[in-house]
């Protein structure tokens, strides 16, 4: 039930947003000497009395973010895992719900799945072969036609049911717990005379009864007696909804119900796994998931054994057969992703859409080296969720992929970086955006899209994976120590270009003498720069720039070809060399000037950070952010790339600006 002080629930908030967002005009509302507030326009909605909750005196409602600035309000509250701004909006929406008399129940995906399982049981056309032996066992225990509940009678009962599938047991026992299982006789409590006429007695003596009937478990057909107590709840079930079943019998019985309702099929089990153990922290043992896996492993083992074990008595087995006999459940591997996925609508699958989408990416002019990793990203995600029909892919599948990356280490034992997970999600988002636009269900007139919502778009990956740690600038004494070290001229030149020109390492290592140019505008002929417009650089429009050199950067006499030809041997398939070169330079120089083991964010890339910091310290006049972006090749929100700046200001207008800024920066550690 929603209220102004209700604990945040994402499903309730999403429903409220759909109802109120478009009508509430949310904005920050600062008030002097008070914490920052959000102001929401009261929606013009009628309450149960027929009057609108929006009046002349009540046009707005205000809720505190308990923060001082907008930046703080946009941060996540570590307790609730939502922003302080959203907490304030949620409180306002709960207030509107109360005024309108709206009661919202939190969405429970687990209860929804149990609802689905109960509907499955009610369908007379659905077979449940794994459950049937258990149901026969309970029928035997309550059938009035059975005079003795022993092994011989059960054997006959089983044969009768096999020869006459239409047989219906006569049941007078009330299949409901009544707590009437014993009666007092003097000072002693004895079982009631008609023991099996009471369901409670059957349940209280279930294990003993099973042992008496089954002996060593041969011939009874109930292959996992430790699940009998859960199946008893299914047999008794007097409820009609998943929520009621969970409330009456508990979550574990609900899990067993779901497993048997779908006969343990991998697709449905995959859907269930993601909803289990909601209160257990990541990395901790998951008892509910363990129960479901125990069920799955048990029947996987049974199926495996039935295929591999010689059906003849063991005295007739060849010697080799004993070595192949499955010994325990651990021998059977269960896949995470569903192996069989029914396609009820004939929609194309994820991998079925991949080739045409790849052609589309290349036809848009994207570089082949940019898109060549896309198939690997898609196949990795499909390995996690299965090759789903595209119309079946939902938010829960995106969540399953995110959780898989968050919980599984890489081959080197390290966690996946958040940036890596974002890369996979970016690829899946692009694929499903294309499917949403281009793939149509031709069975309808006019055709309808197979996918109406992109489950990967704007997926919140906050706190997923290892957060990227940025490189840190070198301290002044570390810079002095670096440039004081003995090193070859080409290595020293690289460090000078990095810290004086703001280049990336790949940009430096791949430079050619043909890229070295001079300004063409009058008064700029003395300005040197490297033209990076055709270089293999970071693939964005900000990196392709004219990288100006200050006067203090001394170059050797110009030649032809690569300035650093020794690095050509390190080129990878993308034509880049920075991975190997950075390893060499870090080991030879940068690692040696670190203060200690904790000072591990100092590397070759740090020199770019040094230059950015040095420019940031310039005053009288200070720099403009867009000029710093042009120097470093960064693209910040709202920035103009250099190409647009050239269109605005004329040919090479920025050369003199960048030249003047770079010449103002002093480098005493390298210039002496």
Rosetta blueprint (number, residue, H / E / L):
1 X L
2 X L
3 X L
4 X L
5 X L
6 X L
7 X L
8 X L
9 X L
10 X H
11 X H
12 X H
13 X H
14 X H
15 X H
16 X H
17 X H
18 X H
19 X H
20 X H
21 X H
22 X H
23 X H
24 X H
25 X L
26 X L
27 X E
28 X E
29 X E
30 X L
31 X L
32 X L
33 X L
34 X L
35 X L
36 X E
37 X E
38 X E
39 X E
40 X E
41 X E
42 X L
43 X L
44 X L
45 X L
46 X E
47 X L
48 X L
49 X L
50 X L
51 X L
52 X E
53 X L
54 X L
55 X E
56 X L
57 X L
58 X E
59 X L
60 X E
61 X E
62 X E
63 X E
64 X E
65 X E
66 X E
67 X E
68 X L
69 X L
70 X H
71 X H
72 X H
73 X H
74 X L
75 X L
76 X E
77 X L
78 X L
79 X L
80 X L
81 X L
82 X L
83 X E
84 X H
85 X H
86 X H
87 X H
88 X H
89 X H
90 X H
91 X H
92 X H
93 X H
94 X H
95 X H
96 X H
97 X H
98 X H
99 X H
100 X H
101 X L
102 X L
103 X L
104 X L
105 X L
106 X L
107 X L
108 X L
109 X H
110 X H
111 X H
112 X H
113 X H
114 X H
115 X H
116 X H
117 X H
118 X H
119 X H
120 X H
121 X H
122 X H
123 X L
124 X L
125 X L
126 X L
127 X L
128 X L
129 X H
130 X H
131 X H
132 X H
133 X H
134 X H
135 X H
136 X H
137 X H
138 X H
139 X H
140 X H
141 X H
142 X H
143 X E
144 X L
145 X L
146 X L
147 X L
148 X L
149 X L
150 X L
151 X H
152 X H
153 X H
154 X H
155 X H
156 X H
157 X H
158 X H
159 X H
160 X H
161 X H
162 X H
163 X H
164 X L
165 X L
166 X L
167 X L
168 X L
169 X L
170 X L
171 X E
172 X L
173 X L
174 X E
175 X L
176 X L
177 X L
178 X L
179 X L
180 X L
181 X L
182 X E
183 X E
184 X E
185 X E
186 X L
187 X L
188 X E
189 X E
190 X E
191 X E
192 X L
193 X L
194 X L
195 X H
196 X H
197 X H
198 X E
199 X H
200 X H
201 X H
202 X H
203 X H
204 X H
205 X L
206 X H
207 X H
208 X H
209 X H
210 X H
211 X H
212 X H
213 X H
214 X H
215 X L
216 X L
217 X L
218 X L
219 X L
220 X L
221 X L
222 X L
223 X L
224 X L
225 X H
226 X H
227 X H
228 X H
229 X H
230 X H
231 X H
232 X H
233 X H
234 X H
235 X H
236 X H
237 X L
238 X L
239 X L
240 X L
241 X L
242 X H
243 X H
244 X H
245 X H
246 X H
247 X H
248 X H
249 X H
250 X L
251 X H
252 X H
253 X H
254 X H
255 X H
256 X H
257 X H
258 X H
259 X H
260 X H
261 X H
262 X L
263 X L
264 X L
265 X L
266 X H
267 X H
268 X H
269 X H
270 X H
271 X H
272 X H
273 X H
274 X L
275 X L
276 X L
277 X L
278 X L
279 X L
280 X L
281 X L
282 X L
283 X L
284 X L
285 X L
286 X L
287 X H
288 X H
289 X H
290 X H
291 X H
292 X H
293 X H
294 X H
295 X H
296 X H
297 X H
298 X H
299 X H
300 X H
301 X H
302 X H
303 X H
304 X H
305 X H
306 X H
307 X H
308 X H
309 X L
310 X L
311 X L
312 X L
313 X L
314 X H
315 X H
316 X H
317 X L
318 X L
319 X H
320 X H
321 X H
322 X H
323 X H
324 X H
325 X L
326 X L
327 X L
328 X L
329 X H
330 X H
331 X H
332 X L
333 X L
334 X L
335 X L
336 X L
337 X L
338 X L
339 X L
340 X L
341 X L
342 X L
343 X L
344 X L
345 X L
346 X L
347 X L
348 X L
349 X E
350 X H
351 X H
352 X H
353 X H
354 X H
355 X H
356 X H
357 X H
358 X H
359 X H
360 X H
361 X H
362 X H
363 X H
364 X L
365 X L
366 X L
367 X L
368 X H
369 X H
370 X H
371 X H
372 X L
373 X L
374 X H
375 X H
376 X H
377 X H
378 X H
379 X H
380 X H
381 X H
382 X H
383 X H
384 X H
385 X H
386 X L
387 X L
388 X L
389 X E
390 X H
391 X H
392 X H
393 X L
394 X L
395 X H
396 X H
397 X H
398 X H
399 X H
400 X H
401 X H
402 X H
403 X H
404 X H
405 X H
406 X H
407 X H
408 X L
409 X L
410 X L
411 X L
412 X L
413 X L
414 X L
415 X L
416 X L
417 X E
418 X H
419 X H
420 X H
421 X H
422 X H
423 X H
424 X H
425 X H
426 X H
427 X H
428 X H
429 X H
430 X H
431 X H
432 X H
433 X H
434 X H
435 X H
436 X H
437 X H
438 X H
439 X L
440 X E
441 X E
442 X L
443 X L
444 X L
445 X L
446 X L
447 X L
448 X E
449 X E
450 X L
451 X L
452 X L
453 X L
454 X L
455 X L
456 X L
457 X L
458 X L
459 X L
460 X L
461 X L
462 X L
463 X L
464 X L
465 X L
466 X E
467 X L
468 X L
469 X L
470 X L
471 X L
472 X L
473 X L
474 X L
475 X L
476 X H
477 X H
478 X H
479 X H
480 X H
481 X H
482 X H
483 X H
484 X H
485 X L
486 X L
487 X L
488 X L
489 X H
490 X H
491 X H
492 X H
493 X H
494 X H
495 X H
496 X H
497 X H
498 X H
499 X H
500 X H
501 X H
502 X L
503 X L
504 X L
505 X H
506 X H
507 X H
508 X H
509 X H
510 X L
511 X L
512 X E
513 X H
514 X H
515 X H
516 X E
517 X E
518 X E
519 X L
520 X L
521 X L
522 X L
523 X L
524 X L
525 X L
526 X L
527 X L
528 X E
529 X E
530 X E
531 X E
532 X L
533 X L
534 X L
535 X L
536 X L
537 X L
538 X L
539 X L
540 X L
541 X L
542 X L
543 X L
544 X L
545 X L
546 X E
547 X E
548 X E
549 X L
550 X L
551 X L
552 X L
553 X L
554 X L
555 X L
556 X L
557 X L
558 X L
559 X L
560 X L
561 X L
562 X E
563 X L
564 X L
565 X H
566 X H
567 X H
568 X H
569 X H
570 X H
571 X L
572 X L
573 X L
574 X L
575 X L
576 X L
577 X L
578 X H
579 X H
580 X H
581 X H
582 X H
583 X H
584 X H
585 X H
586 X H
587 X H
588 X H
589 X L
590 X H
591 X H
592 X H
593 X H
594 X L
595 X L
596 X L
597 X L
598 X L
599 X L
600 X L
601 X L
602 X L
603 X L
604 X L
605 X L
606 X H
607 X H
608 X H
609 X H
610 X H
611 X H
612 X H
613 X H
614 X H
615 X H
616 X H
617 X L
618 X L
619 X L
620 X L
621 X L
622 X L
623 X L
624 X L
625 X H
626 X H
627 X H
628 X H
629 X H
630 X H
631 X H
632 X H
633 X L
634 X L
635 X L
636 X L
637 X L
638 X L
639 X L
640 X L
641 X L
642 X H
643 X H
644 X H
645 X H
646 X H
647 X H
648 X H
649 X H
650 X L
651 X L
652 X L
653 X L
654 X H
655 X H
656 X H
657 X H
658 X H
659 X H
660 X H
661 X H
662 X H
663 X H
664 X H
665 X L
666 X L
667 X L
668 X H
669 X H
670 X H
671 X H
672 X L
